[in-house]
């Protein structure tokens, strides 16, 4: 650890992976700490290779490089002239993201103590920010994208923390963000600000990884931030900047006060990259942003609907900005949306080899298997057959706990999300859904999804739950989305879903989101403001009990995002 003099230890207790952990964390009282991060010896070795290559590029002598890294000169000689992109990456947590993260994502941690000492800002944000319930996200096992997680009823799962987009009418926050942009040299015009509220120590955020940089300011009660499984204590006003490291906020059940994190997501420019290895490079690499740069960045952060926001990758957007896109408000704008043509096919009486022989020549890139029940084991055979030829996703529709096919597709949040993702991904690649019956008219799943894509009539907005969702399918239909059914055993071989076809009575559903409750709207829940800003104290172990988060779900939004300069080769949402 590289730091200014004046270190002290802080004793903390937190819950990580169900285990109660007590530890002492060294921290400096003020100033800046720089910490080399690594979750394992293999990751540390990989980052040391990147540092050696960087130091060689700067003209540092071999012996000096070896001394800075604590390595032998023989080790340095082996690695310091290698091409960084050819280095083999070790396996790490959330490995798909780790393996595909751009090289620019790696950096040391930089912690600035007491950067925002204003003790009243926490209470101001608690009262003035329009908080909403966060939602649990997960990594798509097929793509590594961040997607919503649903329960067995097709409902989203409320996260324990509250979230908010950047408010526009709090001058104290504007000034703090301008200072943060200057200190962290943030000049990315697409930088995005979000806020998290942890009402007490039972609220937490599981460890996760981004493929961009994060600048985080902590306000309120001291909390542990796990970075690459190492606890870092963040007290009121502390700011931390890090890259692609795994990070999360573990629960501290004995803590009764609240905490807010102000988070800036940004992509680094060349100046940022010059100072990303501060544990081995000179502090003189610190380059300050000009006031004009700060004002420009702050203005872009303020405008959540700026066209520049289209540069964000969907994984970035859906992590914090949540779930559904903000669509054009007028019918005239819909014509600019890309058109999606989704295909469908039945698997009855057709082998996996025959199925792929029909789909691959037609240019199909994605196969989504929607079959349920006894067909699920067959889905795994189909997944294996697709490996190396088509991208595959299993998304069974019609589960009994979700109310059957009609309710699952037409009346749950998962059904809405399924249609949105089907159409969104269908803009980028040719997707084919797989049902059971060879004749789509005899296949309830293909018939219902075809109706959803072609009409979107069931996707009327629930204004209370999804206030910023217009009608995803309706907007896409206006842009020309359609479904093409394949008939592998009869004629015609290809048939567009009829625009005037009505659903049979047993598949018709009415209403919007039904059976959904709205806990989390309870405004009487108290957020305790810390009486003083002091280091965390060890509490009685017997008094520690992990609390379950209260259920709740409120609507939220994110912008329709498109790949930006860091976009990796990707196969398909955060």
SULRA-V910197 format. One line per field, one symbol per residue. ss: DSSP state (@ for helix, = for strand, . for the rest). Layout:
# SULRA-V910197
ss->???
This chain:
# SULRA-V910197
ss->.==...==========..==========..=====.....@@@@@@@@@@@@@@@@@....@@@@@@@@...@@@@@@@....@@@........@@@@@@..@@@...=====.......@@@@@@@@...====.===......===.=.....=.========.....@@@@@@@@@@@@@........=======......====....========..=====..=====....====....===.=.......========...@@@@@........@@@.....@@@@@@@@@@@@....@@@@@..@@@@@@@@@..=.....@@@@......======.....@@@@@@@@@@@...====...@@@@@@@@@@@@@@....====.....@@@.@@@@@@@@.@@@@@@@@@@@@@@....=====....@@@.@@@@@@@@@@@.................@@@@@@@...=====.......===........@@@.................................@@@..............=................
